[in-house]
Amino acid sequence: MADPVWLLVMYDLPVKTKPQRRDATRYRHLLLDFGFIGIQYSVYCKYLVNATGVRSMLPDLKRSIPPSGEVRILRLTDEQWASTYRFYGPTEVEIEGRPTQLGLFVDADS
């Protein structure tokens, strides 16, 4: 079995006009529908048990990028994710850990 990965999506999307705001909202909802969680403003992550899921998601994520939108998608190993630092103000806080097995299948809205 392949190693687990974290998929990190960071984006800057134009929101000056009503259609741009609508497109940006659609992109954010697409991420949420795929099971991503917001970890910061315009930064979302998703834990995958292996990299196969990345290949299946990438076409939809790419196709849905609004015009003039900038999106960066980064794949991190579980080990790389665990070695990151997280701060709230000057205080270091624990990073998001690997979800429980059951947590992978729980609907984010419940």
ZAMARGU-4260 file (C-alpha; in steps of 0.2 Angstrom, whole numbers, plus 5000, padded with zeros to 4 digits):
<rodrens>
0) 5000/5000/5000 | 5006/5017/4996 | 5010/5030/5009 | 4997/5043/5015 | 4998/5060/5008
5) 4991/5077/5012 | 4985/5088/4998 | 4986/5107/5001 | 4977/5119/4989 | 4981/5137/4991
10) 4972/5150/4980 | 4970/5168/4975 | 4955/5171/4965 | 4948/5188/4959 | 4933/5194/4969
15) 4930/5212/4962 | 4914/5208/4952 | 4899/5198/4957 | 4903/5185/4944 | 4920/5183/4951
20) 4914/5181/4968 | 4902/5168/4962 | 4916/5158/4954 | 4927/5160/4969 | 4913/5153/4980
25) 4910/5139/4968 | 4928/5134/4969 | 4928/5134/4988 | 4912/5123/4988 | 4921/5111/4976
30) 4935/5109/4988 | 4923/5106/5002 | 4913/5094/4992 | 4929/5084/4989 | 4932/5084/5008
35) 4945/5097/5010 | 4945/5107/5026 | 4950/5125/5028 | 4966/5128/5038 | 4968/5146/5034
40) 4960/5159/5022 | 4961/5152/5005 | 4971/5137/5010 | 4963/5120/5011 | 4970/5103/5015
45) 4964/5085/5013 | 4971/5069/5020 | 4972/5054/5008 | 4977/5037/5012 | 4987/5036/4996
50) 4992/5046/4981 | 4979/5038/4969 | 4966/5050/4975 | 4976/5065/4970 | 4976/5059/4951
55) 4957/5057/4951 | 4954/5074/4959 | 4967/5084/4949 | 4957/5086/4933 | 4941/5093/4942
60) 4952/5105/4952 | 4961/5111/4937 | 4945/5113/4926 | 4936/5123/4939 | 4949/5136/4942
65) 4941/5153/4938 | 4949/5164/4924 | 4963/5175/4931 | 4963/5163/4947 | 4980/5157/4954
70) 4980/5140/4962 | 4994/5131/4969 | 4992/5112/4974 | 5005/5104/4985 | 5006/5086/4989
75) 5015/5082/5006 | 5019/5065/5013 | 5012/5062/5030 | 5030/5064/5037 | 5032/5081/5029
80) 5015/5087/5036 | 5020/5081/5053 | 5036/5091/5053 | 5027/5108/5050 | 5026/5121/5063
85) 5009/5130/5067 | 5007/5146/5077 | 4993/5156/5084 | 5001/5172/5088 | 5018/5169/5095
90) 5012/5152/5103 | 5016/5136/5094 | 5000/5125/5093 | 4998/5107/5088 | 4996/5103/5069
95) 4981/5094/5062 | 4984/5076/5064 | 4980/5061/5054 | 4961/5059/5054 | 4954/5043/5062
100) 4948/5029/5051 | 4930/5033/5054 | 4934/5052/5052 | 4938/5049/5033 | 4920/5044/5030
105) 4911/5057/5040 | 4902/5070/5031 | 4909/5088/5035 | 4891/5095/5037 | 4886/5083/5051
</rodrens>
